[in-house]
């Protein structure tokens, strides 16, 4: 696409498969962007899936009423998580990495809250075992998907699967 003119790009839309992959990559990248240190910056229209051409036509007008609701909901969840998750103001530590995967932890010593972010850029699912991090202390924590706010039961199976080309943010809070 880099060899096309803006006139040609204005009539070009991504194929359904290309768009699905682009949305998966955008969700992965934005999850990292909202959970590493610093301030996230969203380029106009990314939150609703706007496509564009080369500068100065890198964005089409905002698609009022035609927004990609899945992406918009994802960005809303990221904003809510960023606002409510106190550990995003705390420490940063790499937990593990390799073969297209990266897991890091954000911590807040005062509240005892920890956020684990697992990013998977590979074409295969990635299984992250919280048992290796918490060992015998896993029962002392509650786990929640930080974006969906759904409880994660790790009492019998301590592993969480991160799908291909995706990221998962898991909040761990010490009980009592």
Secondary structure as UniProt FT lines:
FT   TURN            2..3
FT   HELIX           6..9
FT   TURN            10..11
FT   HELIX           16..35
FT   TURN            44..45
FT   HELIX           46..48
FT   TURN            55..56
FT   TURN            64..65
FT   HELIX           69..84
FT   HELIX           86..89
FT   STRAND          91..98
FT   TURN            99..100
FT   STRAND          101..108
FT   TURN            109..112
FT   STRAND          113..120
FT   STRAND          126..129
FT   HELIX           131..134
FT   HELIX           135..140
FT   STRAND          141..145
FT   TURN            146..148
FT   STRAND          151..152
FT   STRAND          159..162
FT   TURN            164..165
FT   STRAND          166..174
//
